[in-house]
């Protein structure tokens, strides 16, 4: 008899993963692939949407032919701030634009002028002003700069919901995708912001459905319960909310390190917004306060510079373990050693070195320890933002950085009042997606 399983595609910026779980949410299988980026019409790097979706379809078909397992449920978690724009035939009209793509400054000024100014808009939509990362503004950009193309859009789907659409043909929106710094949602009125209606974007945004909604699809002769998809950071939070009754923080790590505090009900302030603190929507449509840091992205960039300078393999950093002697040697240095490439708050209050001088370090290990010391200082600052005045002393750490002894050890030393629990099997968003299709 074949074992019934839950399949999850977990699509990150760096790695695309496929998981199988049993019905008790025990991991049975995982595999991943890195897919090279392509470029959009302006030559800016972006996701190769065709390559990603082809891999998804081929991977699922391979497991549907298995003699030992039977996929009964299927769901998706992906990074946010990304839209797939479909024509009336369901064909993508544009590349999957990168959320780091620069936003035209004049158009941005025009937008905020129409919508009560940047500060007021940011407070109502519970997100800092982030350009393309406020993915709703991508729709405004298309409408104003590519009106002929915009007129052809039947649906604009958030990336998780597009993944679901591939296997169901059903267009939907859901709370976690709408509520991840899109600029679409008014957190005060708990509806789409009025600019969405004024610009007639509600005509191309499919109906909102619960994150737990599913449909049955026939896939290669198999009847499968297919979920609507979920934003990866919100998916990572779900298992902890289900399993913990006491207050806690969750630090979900990856390209973005996001600290969630489901127990902080304090109003979002302008000062918090300026340091990349914001609100997300949970699966039930309730807000959760969070603070963000582009740490994983910066870490990947900096470790490649170290590898080149010290003539090591690109993944050599994975072999480096925490060293007490090196840590003590470099911890007391007051001057900054590293110049950050993309690590900054909206108010530009993160201060690094003017330039990085790797010649002061005797080894790759020394440089990596010092870099992590400076990164942990920023991470602690971000965690304290999410903590606010709440009296919480339990911090779960999930995702890629749980594999780094430097990160976990230095974080523990920097937050002595916290019980820090690194998830032993960092499934993160994939487990949340599996649970969402099973509730």
C-alpha positions as CSV (number, residue, x, y, z in Angstrom):
1,X,0.0,0.0,0.0
2,X,1.3,3.4,-0.9
3,X,2.0,5.9,1.8
4,X,-0.2,9.0,1.7
5,X,1.9,12.2,1.6
6,X,1.7,16.0,1.6
7,X,3.8,17.6,-1.1
8,X,5.1,21.2,-0.8
9,X,7.0,23.4,-3.2
10,X,9.0,26.0,-1.2
11,X,10.3,28.6,-3.6
12,X,13.0,30.9,-2.3
13,X,15.1,33.5,-4.0
14,X,18.2,31.3,-3.8
15,X,16.9,27.7,-3.6
16,X,13.8,26.0,-5.0
17,X,12.8,23.1,-2.7
18,X,10.4,20.2,-2.8
19,X,9.3,18.4,0.3
20,X,7.2,15.4,1.1
21,X,5.6,15.0,4.6
22,X,3.5,12.3,6.1
23,X,0.1,13.2,7.6
24,X,1.8,13.7,11.0
25,X,4.1,16.4,9.4
26,X,7.2,14.2,9.5
27,X,9.6,15.0,6.7
28,X,10.0,12.0,4.3
29,X,11.9,13.6,1.5
30,X,13.4,16.9,0.4
31,X,15.3,18.0,-2.7
32,X,16.3,21.4,-4.0
33,X,17.7,23.1,-7.1
34,X,19.2,26.5,-7.8
35,X,18.0,28.0,-11.0
36,X,20.0,30.8,-12.7
37,X,18.3,34.1,-13.1
38,X,17.4,35.7,-16.4
39,X,16.8,39.4,-17.2
40,X,13.7,41.5,-17.8
41,X,13.2,43.8,-20.8
42,X,15.4,46.4,-19.1
43,X,18.3,44.0,-18.5
44,X,17.6,43.8,-14.8
45,X,18.0,40.3,-13.2
46,X,14.8,38.4,-12.4
47,X,13.5,35.0,-11.7
48,X,13.3,32.6,-14.7
49,X,9.6,31.9,-14.3
50,X,9.5,29.3,-17.1
51,X,12.4,27.4,-15.7
52,X,10.9,27.4,-12.2
53,X,7.5,26.3,-13.3
54,X,8.9,23.6,-15.6
55,X,10.9,22.2,-12.7
56,X,7.8,22.2,-10.5
57,X,5.7,20.3,-13.0
58,X,8.4,17.8,-13.8
59,X,9.2,17.2,-10.2
60,X,5.5,16.6,-9.3
61,X,5.0,14.3,-12.3
62,X,8.0,12.2,-11.2
63,X,6.6,11.6,-7.8
64,X,3.1,11.0,-9.0
65,X,4.5,7.9,-10.8
66,X,6.1,6.6,-7.5
67,X,5.3,3.0,-6.5
68,X,5.8,3.7,-2.8
69,X,4.1,7.1,-2.0
70,X,0.9,8.7,-3.0
71,X,0.6,12.5,-3.0
72,X,-2.8,13.4,-1.5
73,X,-2.2,17.1,-0.8
74,X,-0.2,19.8,-2.5
75,X,0.7,23.3,-1.4
76,X,3.1,26.1,-2.1
77,X,5.2,28.7,-0.1
78,X,7.1,31.4,-2.0
79,X,8.8,34.7,-1.3
80,X,6.5,37.7,-1.5
81,X,6.4,41.1,-3.2
82,X,6.1,39.4,-6.6
83,X,3.3,39.3,-9.1
84,X,2.6,37.2,-12.2
85,X,0.4,39.0,-14.6
86,X,-1.9,36.8,-16.7
87,X,-3.8,37.6,-19.9
88,X,-7.3,36.2,-20.6
89,X,-5.8,32.9,-21.7
90,X,-3.8,32.5,-18.5
91,X,-0.4,33.2,-20.1
92,X,2.1,35.4,-18.2
93,X,2.4,38.8,-19.9
94,X,5.6,40.0,-18.2
95,X,8.7,38.7,-16.5
96,X,8.5,38.0,-12.8
97,X,10.0,41.4,-11.9
98,X,12.6,41.4,-9.2
99,X,11.5,43.2,-6.0
100,X,15.0,44.9,-5.9
101,X,14.3,46.5,-9.3
102,X,14.6,50.3,-8.9
103,X,11.4,52.2,-8.9
104,X,11.2,55.4,-11.0
105,X,11.6,58.3,-8.5
106,X,9.2,60.7,-10.3
107,X,6.5,58.1,-10.5
108,X,6.9,57.3,-6.8
109,X,6.6,60.9,-5.9
110,X,3.5,61.2,-8.0
111,X,2.0,58.2,-6.3
112,X,2.6,59.5,-2.7
113,X,1.3,62.9,-3.7
114,X,-2.0,61.4,-4.7
115,X,-2.2,59.3,-1.5
116,X,-1.7,61.6,1.4
117,X,2.1,61.5,1.4
118,X,4.6,58.8,2.1
119,X,4.5,58.9,5.9
120,X,0.7,58.7,6.1
121,X,0.4,56.1,3.5
122,X,3.1,54.0,5.2
123,X,1.3,54.1,8.5
124,X,-2.1,53.0,7.0
125,X,-0.5,50.2,4.9
126,X,1.8,49.2,7.8
127,X,5.0,49.1,5.7
128,X,8.0,51.3,5.1
129,X,8.3,52.9,1.6
130,X,10.2,50.3,-0.2
131,X,9.7,50.8,-3.9
132,X,9.1,47.6,-5.8
133,X,9.1,45.7,-2.5
134,X,5.7,47.4,-2.0
135,X,4.5,45.1,-4.7
136,X,1.2,46.8,-5.2
137,X,3.1,49.8,-6.6
138,X,4.3,47.5,-9.3
139,X,0.7,47.5,-10.6
140,X,0.7,51.3,-10.5
141,X,4.0,51.3,-12.4
142,X,2.6,49.0,-15.1
143,X,-0.6,51.0,-15.4
144,X,1.3,54.3,-15.8
145,X,4.3,53.2,-17.9
146,X,3.0,50.3,-19.9
147,X,-0.7,51.1,-20.4
148,X,-1.2,48.9,-23.5
149,X,0.3,45.9,-21.6
150,X,-1.7,46.7,-18.5
151,X,-4.9,46.7,-20.5
152,X,-4.3,43.0,-21.4
153,X,-4.0,41.9,-17.8
154,X,-6.9,39.7,-16.7
155,X,-5.5,38.7,-13.3
156,X,-2.4,39.8,-11.3
157,X,-1.6,36.9,-9.0
158,X,0.8,36.9,-6.1
159,X,3.5,34.4,-6.6
160,X,2.2,31.7,-4.2
161,X,-1.2,31.9,-5.8
162,X,0.3,31.7,-9.3
163,X,2.0,28.4,-8.3
164,X,-1.4,27.1,-7.1
165,X,-3.0,28.4,-10.3
166,X,-0.6,26.2,-12.4
167,X,-2.2,23.1,-11.0
168,X,-5.8,24.2,-10.5
169,X,-6.5,26.9,-13.1
170,X,-8.2,28.9,-10.3
171,X,-7.2,32.6,-9.7
172,X,-7.3,33.7,-6.1
173,X,-5.7,36.2,-3.6
174,X,-5.1,35.4,0.1
175,X,-4.3,37.2,3.2
176,X,-0.6,36.4,3.8
177,X,0.3,37.5,0.3
178,X,-1.8,40.7,0.3
179,X,-0.5,41.6,3.8
180,X,3.3,41.4,3.2
181,X,4.3,45.0,2.7
182,X,2.4,45.3,-0.6
183,X,0.9,48.7,0.0
184,X,-2.5,47.3,-1.0
185,X,-4.0,46.6,2.4
186,X,-5.3,49.3,4.8
187,X,-4.5,47.8,8.2
188,X,-6.9,50.4,9.9
189,X,-10.0,49.7,7.8
190,X,-9.0,46.0,7.2
191,X,-9.8,46.3,3.5
192,X,-7.9,47.2,0.4
193,X,-6.7,50.7,0.5
194,X,-8.8,53.2,-1.4
195,X,-6.1,53.8,-3.9
196,X,-6.6,50.2,-5.2
197,X,-10.2,51.1,-6.0
198,X,-9.4,54.5,-7.4
199,X,-6.9,53.0,-9.8
200,X,-9.3,50.1,-10.7
201,X,-6.8,47.5,-9.6
202,X,-9.6,45.6,-7.8
203,X,-10.7,44.5,-11.3
204,X,-7.5,42.5,-11.8
205,X,-7.0,41.2,-8.2
206,X,-8.9,37.9,-7.8
207,X,-11.2,37.5,-4.8
208,X,-9.7,37.0,-1.4
209,X,-9.9,33.5,0.0
210,X,-8.8,32.0,3.3
211,X,-5.2,30.7,3.3
212,X,-6.5,27.3,4.2
213,X,-8.9,27.1,1.2
214,X,-8.2,24.2,-1.2
215,X,-9.7,22.6,-4.3
216,X,-9.5,19.1,-5.7
217,X,-7.6,18.8,-9.0
218,X,-7.0,15.8,-11.3
219,X,-3.3,15.6,-12.0
220,X,-2.1,12.8,-14.1
221,X,-4.9,10.6,-13.0
222,X,-4.6,11.4,-9.3
223,X,-7.1,13.4,-7.3
224,X,-5.2,15.8,-5.2
225,X,-6.2,18.5,-2.6
226,X,-4.4,21.6,-3.8
227,X,-3.9,24.6,-1.5
228,X,-4.1,28.2,-2.4
229,X,-0.4,28.9,-1.5
230,X,1.1,31.0,1.3
231,X,3.7,33.7,1.7
232,X,6.8,32.0,3.0
233,X,7.5,34.1,6.1
234,X,3.9,33.8,7.3
235,X,4.1,30.0,6.6
236,X,7.2,29.8,8.8
237,X,5.2,31.4,11.7
238,X,2.2,29.1,11.5
239,X,3.7,25.9,13.1
240,X,4.9,27.9,16.1
241,X,1.5,29.6,16.7
242,X,-0.2,26.2,16.5
243,X,2.3,24.5,18.9
244,X,3.0,27.2,21.5
245,X,0.7,28.8,24.0
246,X,3.3,30.9,25.8
247,X,4.5,34.2,24.2
248,X,7.4,33.9,21.9
249,X,9.3,35.5,19.1
250,X,10.2,33.8,15.8
251,X,13.3,34.8,13.9
252,X,12.7,33.3,10.4
253,X,16.0,33.4,8.6
254,X,16.9,33.2,4.9
255,X,17.4,35.9,2.3
256,X,15.5,38.1,4.7
257,X,15.7,37.7,8.4
258,X,12.3,38.5,9.8
259,X,11.5,38.6,13.5
260,X,7.8,38.0,14.2
261,X,6.1,39.0,17.4
262,X,2.4,37.8,17.4
263,X,2.0,39.2,20.9
264,X,2.9,42.8,20.2
265,X,-0.3,44.9,19.8
266,X,1.4,48.3,20.0
267,X,0.5,50.6,17.2
268,X,3.1,50.9,14.5
269,X,5.1,54.1,14.7
270,X,6.8,56.2,12.1
271,X,10.1,55.6,13.9
272,X,9.5,51.8,13.7
273,X,8.6,52.0,10.0
274,X,11.8,53.9,9.3
275,X,13.8,51.0,10.7
276,X,12.0,48.4,8.6
277,X,9.4,47.4,11.2
278,X,6.0,46.6,9.8
279,X,2.8,44.5,10.0
280,X,2.1,41.3,8.2
281,X,-1.3,39.5,7.9
282,X,-1.5,36.0,9.4
283,X,-3.4,33.2,7.8
284,X,-6.6,34.3,9.7
285,X,-6.3,37.9,8.5
286,X,-5.0,39.2,11.9
287,X,-1.9,41.5,11.9
288,X,1.4,40.5,13.4
289,X,4.2,42.9,14.1
290,X,7.6,42.1,12.5
291,X,11.0,43.6,11.8
292,X,13.1,42.8,8.8
293,X,16.8,42.7,7.9
294,X,18.2,41.8,4.5
295,X,20.8,39.7,6.3
296,X,20.9,36.5,4.2
297,X,21.3,38.4,1.0
298,X,24.2,40.4,2.5
299,X,25.7,37.3,4.0
300,X,25.8,35.5,0.6
301,X,27.4,38.6,-1.0
302,X,30.0,39.1,1.6
303,X,31.0,35.4,1.9
304,X,31.7,35.3,-1.8
305,X,34.0,38.3,-1.4
306,X,35.8,36.4,1.4
307,X,36.1,33.3,-0.7
308,X,37.6,35.2,-3.6
309,X,40.1,37.1,-1.4
310,X,41.2,34.1,0.7
311,X,41.1,31.7,-2.3
312,X,38.6,29.4,-0.9
313,X,35.7,27.5,-2.5
314,X,32.4,29.5,-2.7
315,X,30.8,27.4,0.0
316,X,33.8,27.2,2.3
317,X,31.9,29.3,4.9
318,X,29.8,26.3,5.6
319,X,32.8,24.5,7.1
320,X,33.7,27.3,9.6
321,X,32.6,26.6,13.2
322,X,32.5,29.0,16.1
323,X,35.9,29.6,17.6
324,X,36.1,31.1,21.1
325,X,39.6,32.5,20.6
326,X,38.8,34.2,17.3
327,X,35.6,35.6,18.8
328,X,37.3,37.1,21.8
329,X,40.1,38.5,19.6
330,X,37.7,40.4,17.3
331,X,34.7,41.1,19.6
332,X,36.2,44.1,21.3
333,X,37.0,46.1,18.2
334,X,34.9,49.3,18.2
335,X,35.5,50.4,14.6
336,X,33.4,48.8,11.8
337,X,35.3,46.5,9.5
338,X,32.7,45.7,6.8
339,X,31.1,48.0,4.2
340,X,27.6,46.7,3.5
341,X,26.3,46.3,0.0
342,X,22.5,46.0,0.5
343,X,22.1,46.1,4.3
344,X,20.2,49.2,5.2
345,X,17.1,50.5,7.0
346,X,14.8,53.0,5.3
347,X,16.1,55.8,7.5
348,X,19.7,54.9,6.5
349,X,20.7,54.5,10.2
350,X,22.8,51.3,9.6
351,X,26.4,52.5,9.6
352,X,29.2,50.2,8.3
353,X,32.8,50.8,7.3
354,X,33.5,53.2,4.4
355,X,35.2,50.2,2.7
356,X,36.2,46.7,3.6
357,X,39.9,46.0,4.1
358,X,40.3,42.2,4.3
359,X,44.1,42.5,4.6
360,X,43.7,43.1,8.4
361,X,42.5,39.5,8.9
362,X,44.9,36.6,9.1
363,X,42.4,34.1,7.7
364,X,39.0,33.5,6.2
365,X,37.9,32.3,9.6
366,X,38.9,35.5,11.3
367,X,37.2,37.6,8.7
368,X,34.0,35.5,8.9
369,X,33.9,35.8,12.7
370,X,34.3,39.6,12.6
371,X,31.7,39.9,9.9
372,X,29.2,37.9,11.9
373,X,29.9,39.9,15.0
374,X,28.9,43.1,13.1
375,X,25.9,41.3,11.6
376,X,24.7,40.0,15.0
377,X,24.7,43.6,16.4
378,X,22.3,44.6,13.6
379,X,20.2,41.4,14.2
380,X,19.9,42.1,17.9
381,X,18.7,45.7,17.1
382,X,16.1,44.3,14.7
383,X,14.9,41.7,17.3
384,X,14.5,44.4,20.0
385,X,12.4,46.4,17.6
386,X,9.9,43.6,17.2
387,X,10.0,42.9,20.9
388,X,8.9,46.4,21.8
389,X,7.7,46.6,25.4
390,X,6.4,43.0,25.5
391,X,8.0,40.8,28.2
392,X,9.1,37.9,26.0
393,X,12.1,35.8,26.7
394,X,11.7,32.9,24.3
395,X,13.1,33.2,20.7
396,X,12.8,30.5,18.1
397,X,15.2,30.6,15.2
398,X,14.2,28.9,12.0
399,X,15.6,28.7,8.5
400,X,19.0,28.7,6.9
401,X,21.0,30.4,9.7
402,X,20.2,27.6,12.1
403,X,23.0,25.8,10.3
404,X,25.6,28.4,11.3
405,X,27.2,27.8,14.7
406,X,28.6,31.3,14.5
407,X,25.2,32.9,14.1
408,X,23.5,30.9,16.9
409,X,26.4,31.1,19.4
410,X,26.9,34.8,18.9
411,X,23.2,35.6,19.0
412,X,22.9,33.6,22.3
413,X,25.8,35.6,23.8
414,X,24.3,38.9,22.7
415,X,20.8,38.1,24.1
416,X,21.6,36.5,27.5
417,X,18.0,37.1,28.8
418,X,16.5,35.0,26.0
419,X,16.0,31.3,25.7
420,X,17.1,30.8,22.1
421,X,15.8,27.6,20.5
422,X,17.2,26.8,17.1
423,X,14.8,24.5,15.2
424,X,16.7,21.2,14.8
425,X,15.2,20.5,11.5
426,X,14.7,23.9,9.8
427,X,11.8,23.2,7.6
428,X,10.3,26.6,8.1
429,X,7.9,27.7,5.5
430,X,7.5,24.3,4.0
431,X,6.0,22.8,7.2
432,X,3.7,25.8,7.5
433,X,2.4,25.2,4.0
434,X,1.9,21.6,4.8
435,X,-0.1,22.5,7.9
436,X,-2.2,25.1,6.0
437,X,-3.5,22.5,3.5
438,X,-4.3,20.2,6.4
439,X,-6.3,22.5,8.7
